[in-house]
Amino acid sequence: MLGLLAVPLLAVMLVIGVPVAFSFALVTGFLALIYDANLNTLMMQGYRSLDSVVLLALPLFIFTGYLMERGGIARRIIEFVGRIATGRAGMGNVIVLSSAIFGAIAGTASAAVASMGTIMSQPMAERGYPRGYTAALLGVSSLLGILIPPSITMILFAVVTRQSVAACFAASIGPAIVLIIGLIIFNRITVARNPEILPPPRDDTRSFARVALSAAPALTLPFIILGGIYGGYVTPTEAAAVAAVVSIVLGLFVYRELKLRNLAEALVRTAETTGSIILILMFSFLISRIMASERVPQDLSEAVQGFAVSPIAAILLVNVVLIIAGALMDDVSCTVVVAPLFLPLMESSGVSPVQFASIVACSVVIGANSPPMAPIIYMSCRVCRASVLEAVRPALLILTFVALPVMLLATFFPELSLALPRWAGLL
């Protein structure tokens, strides 16, 4: 069980500001030292573990997210949703619904925060929305991209647990729909209790038909990606390539807002993000290999089962650990290191790996917005020009009354996660 020290060691290094990839490398070295592992053999195994076609989808979906941000695609989606979401709660609902559409195209939270925060934060402040609340709502909503396919988190989970990517994608759709409904209800209640919030201003210079026509090319992307994957026409990797190509065409030739300079910037940002994720993934494979050889997952499962008096208690305990891990680590770290450790225990407790994928995704939504790390909330506050202290309270309320119940539903109502994969013939 000495190997379990790797988890708090990783959390400490992340908290003190050590770069994520270097933190994983140091933890790998620590485990290799205490277990006297052969580093040359480990590095060869780590390199071979990255030899996967599925992983090609990562840079392509990340690239698509940056293209949407710079090519005018995200702005037109927000304009279209803004015409549908009316009333005093309309502008908050725009953030929720736009995040859902954004997630169905790019699967990344950071790009959604950058795009929607830049466009929506100032107009919402002018209509009476507190900046802290806007940042909190945006932070939680942006993580719909983790639940709505194509999700980079689900791709990573499928790779490290050797599950079907399409099945993991389908499993998280049910919880995503429930989370969307919950966020909209929470926003309506919040707005109803704040009389200073005004309805969105009407823009009579452009008809709804013109706005819808302008957004139509952008709105075809979710149908192309999801329809292609679940229709059996393309694999998730091929769908990522199609999404990137279509985004380039839309940005350059349809909306004409994507310049060659912006295209180069998107490529550089994609390379930086992908390089970091690949390094993390490789070292996580090495960590998992060392722990598996030393029977750490089995020992951990036995310890939790000995502590928990029933399978339900064991499942609840795993949920708590996932939330705590998500609050201390980024979503990639939590998905590729902590989640695989508990997979054997969850299976022995009657939870299928595909259902566990949706539980992990829900835990990431909660953890990424919870102190002390809360990377998405911090980013959202920067974009929305809000104080972190102003955003923490509404964020915790959203997590407690919306995100946490969704996680519990995904845990104790398996059909919420498994009905769609079964209907699609993926299980």
MIFINU-243094 format. One line per field, with one value per residue (C-alpha): x, y, z. Coordinates in nm, 2 decimals. Layout:
px <- X:...
py <- Y:...
pz <- Z:...
//
This chain:
px <- 0.00:0.31:0.24:-0.08:0.15:0.18:-0.17:-0.12:0.23:0.09:-0.18:0.09:0.30:0.01:-0.10:0.25:0.25:0.48:0.37:0.14:0.36:0.66:0.45:0.36:0.72:0.84:0.57:0.67:1.03:0.92:0.73:1.01:1.24:1.04:0.95:1.29:1.14:1.34:1.31:1.42:1.15:0.89:0.97:0.94:0.60:0.49:0.58:0.40:0.09:0.06:0.04:-0.33:-0.54:-0.80:-0.55:-0.53:-0.88:-0.73:-0.54:-0.81:-1.09:-0.87:-0.79:-1.16:-1.23:-0.97:-1.10:-1.45:-1.32:-1.13:-1.34:-1.67:-1.84:-1.89:-2.03:-2.30:-2.40:-2.44:-2.64:-2.88:-2.93:-2.99:-3.29:-3.44:-3.37:-3.59:-3.71:-3.52:-3.33:-3.25:-2.89:-2.80:-2.97:-2.78:-2.45:-2.59:-2.73:-2.44:-2.20:-2.40:-2.37:-2.00:-1.94:-2.11:-1.85:-1.52:-1.54:-1.32:-1.41:-1.13:-1.22:-1.58:-1.49:-1.27:-1.53:-1.85:-1.69:-1.55:-1.88:-2.13:-1.97:-2.00:-2.36:-2.47:-2.31:-2.50:-2.83:-2.77:-2.61:-2.34:-2.00:-1.93:-2.25:-2.18:-1.83:-1.97:-2.25:-2.00:-1.75:-1.99:-2.17:-1.85:-1.78:-2.08:-1.82:-1.69:-2.03:-2.15:-1.96:-1.71:-1.55:-1.17:-1.21:-1.42:-1.16:-0.89:-1.11:-1.18:-0.81:-0.68:-0.96:-0.98:-1.35:-1.53:-1.50:-1.85:-2.00:-1.84:-1.96:-2.32:-2.31:-2.26:-2.54:-2.82:-2.64:-2.56:-2.93:-3.02:-2.74:-2.86:-3.21:-3.09:-2.87:-3.16:-3.39:-3.12:-3.06:-3.44:-3.47:-3.16:-3.29:-3.64:-3.49:-3.28:-3.51:-3.21:-3.16:-3.32:-3.43:-3.19:-3.21:-3.40:-3.21:-3.46:-3.19:-3.17:-3.46:-3.46:-3.45:-3.13:-2.97:-3.07:-2.94:-2.61:-2.58:-2.70:-2.35:-2.21:-2.50:-2.44:-2.12:-2.28:-2.50:-2.20:-1.99:-2.25:-2.45:-2.13:-2.02:-2.35:-2.46:-2.15:-2.01:-1.70:-1.49:-1.45:-1.10:-1.23:-1.52:-1.25:-1.07:-1.40:-1.49:-1.15:-1.17:-1.53:-1.43:-1.15:-1.38:-1.65:-1.40:-1.21:-1.47:-1.82:-1.78:-1.44:-1.32:-1.05:-0.72:-0.40:-0.24:-0.52:-0.49:-0.12:-0.20:-0.46:-0.21:0.05:-0.20:-0.32:0.04:0.11:-0.21:-0.17:0.20:0.11:-0.18:0.03:0.31:0.06:-0.10:0.23:0.34:0.00:0.03:0.37:0.22:-0.07:0.17:0.38:0.08:-0.08:0.24:0.25:-0.12:-0.20:-0.55:-0.64:-0.51:-0.70:-1.02:-0.98:-0.91:-1.22:-1.44:-1.31:-1.40:-1.74:-2.01:-2.20:-2.15:-2.35:-2.12:-1.82:-1.97:-2.04:-1.69:-1.55:-1.76:-1.63:-1.27:-1.33:-1.47:-1.18:-0.93:-1.10:-1.07:-0.70:-0.61:-0.70:-0.95:-0.69:-0.50:-0.82:-0.93:-0.61:-0.47:-0.74:-1.04:-0.86:-0.76:-1.12:-1.25:-1.21:-1.39:-1.67:-1.71:-1.72:-1.99:-2.21:-2.12:-2.03:-1.71:-1.93:-2.15:-1.84:-1.73:-2.03:-1.97:-1.61:-1.73:-1.97:-1.70:-1.48:-1.75:-1.77:-1.40:-1.29:-1.51:-1.42:-1.15:-0.85:-0.76:-1.08:-0.90:-1.21:-1.35:-1.02:-1.01:-1.38:-1.32:-1.03:-1.23:-1.54:-1.33:-1.48:-1.33:-1.28:-1.44:-1.75:-1.77:-1.70:-2.04:-2.26:-2.03:-2.07:-2.45:-2.46:-2.24:-2.44:-2.79:-2.73:-2.41:-2.39:-2.75:-2.67:-2.37:-2.58:-2.84:-2.57:-2.44:-2.76:-2.98:-2.77:-3.02:-2.95:-2.61:-2.67:-3.00:-2.85:-2.54:-2.78:-3.02:-2.73:-2.60:-2.27:-2.32
py <- 0.00:0.23:0.31:0.49:0.77:0.86:1.01:1.27:1.33:1.42:1.64:1.83:1.90:2.03:2.25:2.41:2.48:2.21:2.17:1.88:1.67:1.72:1.62:1.29:1.23:1.28:1.05:0.78:0.81:0.79:0.47:0.32:0.39:0.24:-0.07:-0.10:-0.10:-0.10:0.24:0.14:-0.13:0.11:0.38:0.13:0.01:0.37:0.45:0.15:0.24:0.56:0.36:0.40:0.54:0.66:0.91:1.09:1.23:1.43:1.70:1.71:1.79:2.04:2.20:2.22:2.40:2.67:2.71:2.76:3.03:3.22:3.15:3.31:2.97:3.00:3.36:3.26:2.97:3.20:3.45:3.18:3.03:3.39:3.43:3.11:3.17:3.46:3.62:3.75:3.42:3.41:3.53:3.27:3.00:3.11:3.01:2.67:2.58:2.72:2.52:2.21:2.28:2.37:2.04:1.85:1.99:2.03:1.85:2.10:2.33:2.58:2.69:2.72:2.95:3.16:3.20:3.25:3.44:3.70:3.74:3.71:3.85:4.22:4.21:4.00:4.25:4.53:4.35:4.31:3.96:3.96:3.88:3.62:3.43:3.46:3.32:3.03:2.94:2.96:2.74:2.46:2.49:2.47:2.13:2.00:1.93:1.65:1.48:1.56:1.37:1.40:1.43:1.43:1.30:1.00:0.93:0.91:0.70:0.46:0.43:0.37:0.12:-0.04:0.03:0.13:0.51:0.52:0.34:0.58:0.87:0.74:0.67:1.03:1.18:1.09:1.26:1.56:1.61:1.60:1.85:2.09:2.08:2.13:2.43:2.60:2.55:2.68:2.98:3.06:3.03:3.26:3.52:3.51:3.59:3.88:4.17:4.37:4.13:4.26:4.06:4.06:4.35:4.30:4.33:4.42:4.50:4.13:3.89:3.55:3.39:3.58:3.48:3.12:3.12:3.26:3.00:2.70:2.60:2.60:2.40:2.13:2.03:1.84:1.64:1.56:1.44:1.25:1.13:1.00:0.82:0.66:0.60:0.39:0.60:0.72:0.63:0.89:0.97:1.02:1.23:1.45:1.50:1.59:1.84:2.01:2.03:2.16:2.42:2.55:2.57:2.76:3.00:3.07:3.07:3.09:3.33:3.47:3.55:3.29:3.44:3.26:3.42:3.29:2.95:2.94:3.04:2.76:2.51:2.63:2.62:2.27:2.15:2.28:2.13:1.80:1.77:1.82:1.57:1.30:1.33:1.30:1.00:0.82:0.87:0.77:0.44:0.39:0.46:0.22:-0.05:-0.02:-0.02:-0.32:-0.52:-0.45:-0.53:-0.18:-0.17:-0.51:-0.40:-0.07:-0.25:-0.49:-0.20:-0.01:-0.32:-0.39:-0.03:-0.02:-0.24:-0.28:-0.24:0.08:0.22:0.12:0.30:0.61:0.61:0.59:0.89:1.09:1.00:1.09:1.43:1.50:1.39:1.61:1.91:1.85:1.74:1.85:1.64:1.45:1.35:1.23:1.03:0.85:0.79:0.77:0.63:0.31:0.23:0.20:0.03:-0.33:-0.23:-0.07:-0.38:-0.60:-0.37:-0.42:-0.10:-0.16:0.01:0.21:0.34:0.42:0.64:0.87:0.87:0.98:1.25:1.38:1.38:1.59:1.85:1.88:1.87:2.11:2.38:2.30:2.46:2.44:2.38:2.48:2.55:2.61:2.86:3.05:3.07:3.17:3.45:3.58:3.59:3.74:3.99:3.86:3.80:3.44:3.50:3.63:3.32:3.05:3.07:3.05:2.78:2.57:2.62:2.50:2.20:2.10:2.14:2.05:1.86:1.64:1.51:1.43:1.23:1.04:0.97:0.84:0.62:0.46:0.46:0.27:0.30:0.68:0.59:0.25:0.29:0.47:0.25:-0.06:0.10:0.18:-0.18:-0.08:-0.31
pz <- 0.00:0.01:-0.36:-0.26:-0.13:-0.50:-0.50:-0.22:-0.35:-0.69:-0.53:-0.32:-0.62:-0.82:-0.53:-0.50:-0.87:-1.02:-1.39:-1.43:-1.67:-1.44:-1.14:-1.31:-1.41:-1.05:-0.92:-1.17:-1.05:-0.69:-0.76:-0.97:-0.68:-0.40:-0.61:-0.77:-1.12:-1.44:-1.59:-1.94:-1.96:-1.82:-2.07:-2.36:-2.22:-2.18:-2.54:-2.67:-2.47:-2.67:-3.00:-3.03:-3.32:-3.06:-2.92:-3.26:-3.17:-2.89:-3.08:-3.35:-3.11:-2.92:-3.25:-3.33:-3.01:-3.08:-3.43:-3.31:-3.07:-3.34:-3.65:-3.54:-3.49:-3.11:-3.14:-3.39:-3.18:-2.88:-3.09:-3.21:-2.86:-2.73:-2.96:-2.82:-2.45:-2.37:-2.04:-1.74:-1.71:-2.08:-2.07:-1.80:-2.00:-2.31:-2.13:-2.03:-2.38:-2.57:-2.35:-2.43:-2.81:-2.77:-2.59:-2.87:-3.11:-2.93:-2.59:-2.41:-2.12:-2.15:-2.50:-2.40:-2.11:-2.33:-2.60:-2.40:-2.12:-2.36:-2.54:-2.25:-1.93:-2.00:-2.14:-1.84:-1.60:-1.77:-1.72:-1.35:-1.33:-1.05:-1.21:-0.95:-1.04:-1.41:-1.36:-1.15:-1.39:-1.68:-1.50:-1.43:-1.76:-1.96:-1.82:-2.00:-2.27:-2.04:-2.04:-2.39:-2.66:-2.81:-2.47:-2.43:-2.07:-2.20:-2.46:-2.20:-1.97:-2.25:-2.34:-1.98:-1.90:-2.24:-2.30:-2.61:-2.68:-2.84:-2.54:-2.29:-2.51:-2.50:-2.12:-2.03:-2.25:-2.00:-1.70:-1.93:-2.02:-1.65:-1.56:-1.83:-1.70:-1.34:-1.44:-1.62:-1.32:-1.08:-1.30:-1.32:-0.94:-0.89:-1.13:-0.97:-0.63:-0.77:-0.90:-1.02:-1.31:-1.63:-1.94:-2.23:-2.47:-2.79:-3.11:-3.38:-3.64:-3.74:-3.77:-3.61:-3.96:-4.04:-3.71:-3.76:-4.12:-4.00:-3.73:-3.94:-4.08:-3.72:-3.59:-3.84:-3.66:-3.38:-3.62:-3.84:-3.54:-3.34:-3.64:-3.80:-3.49:-3.39:-3.75:-3.80:-4.08:-3.90:-3.59:-3.32:-3.46:-3.81:-3.67:-3.50:-3.83:-4.01:-3.74:-3.77:-4.15:-4.14:-3.88:-4.10:-4.40:-4.20:-4.04:-4.37:-4.64:-4.48:-4.18:-4.30:-3.95:-3.93:-4.06:-4.13:-3.83:-3.60:-3.77:-3.68:-3.32:-3.29:-3.42:-3.16:-2.87:-2.98:-2.99:-2.64:-2.49:-2.67:-2.57:-2.21:-2.22:-2.40:-2.14:-1.86:-2.03:-2.08:-1.72:-1.60:-1.79:-1.62:-1.28:-1.35:-1.47:-1.15:-0.92:-1.10:-1.08:-0.70:-0.66:-0.53:-0.69:-0.54:-0.20:-0.22:-0.31:-0.02:0.22:0.10:0.12:0.47:0.57:0.39:0.54:0.21:-0.17:-0.15:0.11:-0.10:-0.40:-0.20:-0.06:-0.41:-0.51:-0.22:-0.31:-0.68:-0.58:-0.34:-0.61:-0.86:-0.63:-0.59:-0.95:-1.30:-1.50:-1.69:-1.37:-1.20:-1.50:-1.59:-1.24:-0.98:-1.17:-1.29:-0.93:-0.83:-1.14:-1.00:-0.68:-0.87:-1.09:-0.78:-0.63:-0.94:-1.14:-1.50:-1.64:-1.89:-1.60:-1.41:-1.70:-1.65:-1.27:-1.32:-1.57:-1.31:-1.04:-1.27:-1.31:-0.93:-0.86:-1.13:-0.97:-0.61:-0.40:-0.36:-0.72:-0.91:-1.23:-1.44:-1.18:-1.17:-1.55:-1.56:-1.31:-1.51:-1.83:-1.66:-1.45:-1.13:-0.79:-0.70:-0.35:-0.53:-0.75:-0.48:-0.30:-0.61:-0.75:-0.44:-0.44:-0.80:-0.73:-0.41:-0.56:-0.92:-1.00:-0.69:-0.73:-1.10:-0.98:-0.73:-1.00:-1.23:-0.95:-0.82:-1.14:-1.39:-1.67:-1.68:-1.81:-1.97:-2.16:-2.45:-2.50:-2.49:-2.74:-2.97:-2.95:-2.78:-2.48
//
